[in-house]
Amino acid sequence: MDSAFSLTELLEEITRRQTEGGCFERFFHTDEERSKYALWMDAFKAGATYRQRLALCANQVGKTTFGLFEVTCHLTGLYPDWWEGYRFDGANEWWVGGVSQNEVRDNLQGRLLGKVGEFGTGFIPKDCIDFASLKDAKKADTPIPTARIRHISGGFSTVTFKSYEQTRDAWQSKPGISLLLDEEPPLAIYTEALMRTVAGNGRTILTFTPLKGVSDTVTNYLGDKDIQHPTGEVGPGRYLIRASWDDAPHLSEEAKAVLLHSIPKFQRDARTKGIPTLGAGAIYPVPEDVVFIDPFEIPPFWKKSYGLDVGWNRTAAVWGAIDPETNNAFIYSEHYLGEASPLIHAAAIRARGDWMSGAVDPAARGRTQDEGRKLLDLYTEHGLKLTPANNAVEGPLWEIAEAFEQGRLKIFRTCTNLLAEYRKYSRDEKGKVIKREDHALDSLRYWWNSGRALASTPQRLNTVLNGTPTVGRRF
């Protein structure tokens, strides 16, 4: 009986140590495991060089675990023997933020400290938690404001829990903190919080799956880098971590197949590869690798024309070619320039083939320059063959989306401005098209609505093919 009781006590003690021992007992504790997750080892190491790191990753690859593990190391000073990342010399202060209070409480506070009433069952070892700082943590339905964590230097680190539901003012404080922001923050909150890290050696870790598409926060972090930029530096002091399902050895092929089947098509790139997509608000919810293709030489007998959107801030044009055998269309070139005169734009457009006709933004008939002349007249005087386009919007948007989906319309990857706009083209919560950075896509719509009917081949080619000196035939 006594031996049985002792065995029970032993098993309970083993369980207690496993649940209260902190993250060091559960993650990255063997050479084999660290080898399997070499991506995260490199991400930890990058912290020694880069003050800002963004894990722009697929779902279920371990990005939150990465963030919480590192925060635990810093708060406690209990760096593993294999650690090559940044080290704080003494106690330090962290803000840990998430989308909502519930998310912060359950996923961040819960995993870092443990649930209310079960503190010490999370990443941070129980004997490192200053329970006196948690004496007011009586409600299980709200996050703890701040907890003190014993640092091996003898001082106390602090971790404060915040949510993006709070106002921007709540993210203002004295400088010298570090940040872990799990799930994508609004740009205003991110930049406000980032200012708190400037003094001292504050670090910033962002971890999220880009379900909001090419958002302001993503583009602000990446700067002029492409959204598919691989793991590595993206700017001074900034490091990008990319991880797809292929980088998650804990996901079996069977599990991935089941998960993939349940994900809407428009979210698959974001959820499985960490590539920003536009979600349910996308006007063209077709993966870009389906729409954008490597360029090839357009046969000379294919008919061509262009669509043109004019304006002072930005004038854009796109050129389309039509395969006469399949009637499939290919957007193969673009013009994209701001703050230039019609003379400059017209010269660039004629250089693609001055025999071609174009469908122009119909508003050009009513726009005037300082001298009171219509833009359409000016462009015509500079040698362009232009026809005002049909400006219908909703119907053509659906037609173009369907053409993308069915493979009847493709765009060359070299049309980089079209690609950038494609990634952002979306509707607001009321279903209206968001009118921003869409000049190239408007040109595409004008071409689709009216430019295809203007498509032709050069007169000299028609003469060779048909034996008559006709102007390019149209369909």
Stockholm file with secondary structure:
# STOCKHOLM 1.0

chainA/1-475         MDSAFSLTELLEEITRRQTEGGCFERFFHTDEERSKYALWMDAFKAGATYRQRLALCANQVGKTTFGLFEVTCHLTGLYPDWWEGYRFDGANEWWVGGVSQNEVRDNLQGRLLGKVGEFGTGFIPKDCIDFASLKDAKKADTPIPTARIRHISGGFSTVTFKSYEQTRDAWQSKPGISLLLDEEPPLAIYTEALMRTVAGNGRTILTFTPLKGVSDTVTNYLGDKDIQHPTGEVGPGRYLIRASWDDAPHLSEEAKAVLLHSIPKFQRDARTKGIPTLGAGAIYPVPEDVVFIDPFEIPPFWKKSYGLDVGWNRTAAVWGAIDPETNNAFIYSEHYLGEASPLIHAAAIRARGDWMSGAVDPAARGRTQDEGRKLLDLYTEHGLKLTPANNAVEGPLWEIAEAFEQGRLKIFRTCTNLLAEYRKYSRDEKGKVIKREDHALDSLRYWWNSGRALASTPQRLNTVLNGTPTVGRRF
#=GR chainA/1-475 SS CHHHHHHHHHHHHHHHHHHHSCGGGTSSCSHHHHHHTHHHHHHHHHTTTCSEEEEEECTTSSHHHHHHHHHHHHHHCCCCTTCCSCCCSSCCEEEEEESSHHHIIIIIIHHHTCSTTCTTSSSSCGGGBCGGGGTTCCCTTSCCSEEEEECTTSSEEEEEEEETTSCGGGGCCCSCCEEEEESCCCHHHHHHHHHTTTTTTCCEEEEECCTTCSCHHHHHHHTTSCTTCCSEEEETTEEEEEECGGGCTTSCHHHHHHHHHTSCGGGHHHHHHCCCCCGGGBSSCSCHHHHEECCCCCCTTSEEEEEEECCSSCEEEEEEEECTTTCCEEEEEEEEECSCCHHHHHHHHHTTCTTCEEEECGGGGTCBCTTSCBHHHHHHHTTCEEEECCCCCHHHHHHHHHHHHHTSEEEETTCHHHHHHHHHCBBCTTSCBCCSSCHHHHHHHHIIIIIGGGCBCCHHHHHHHHSSCCCCCCC
#=GC SS_cons         CHHHHHHHHHHHHHHHHHHHSCGGGTSSCSHHHHHHTHHHHHHHHHTTTCSEEEEEECTTSSHHHHHHHHHHHHHHCCCCTTCCSCCCSSCCEEEEEESSHHHIIIIIIHHHTCSTTCTTSSSSCGGGBCGGGGTTCCCTTSCCSEEEEECTTSSEEEEEEEETTSCGGGGCCCSCCEEEEESCCCHHHHHHHHHTTTTTTCCEEEEECCTTCSCHHHHHHHTTSCTTCCSEEEETTEEEEEECGGGCTTSCHHHHHHHHHTSCGGGHHHHHHCCCCCGGGBSSCSCHHHHEECCCCCCTTSEEEEEEECCSSCEEEEEEEECTTTCCEEEEEEEEECSCCHHHHHHHHHTTCTTCEEEECGGGGTCBCTTSCBHHHHHHHTTCEEEECCCCCHHHHHHHHHHHHHTSEEEETTCHHHHHHHHHCBBCTTSCBCCSSCHHHHHHHHIIIIIGGGCBCCHHHHHHHHSSCCCCCCC
//
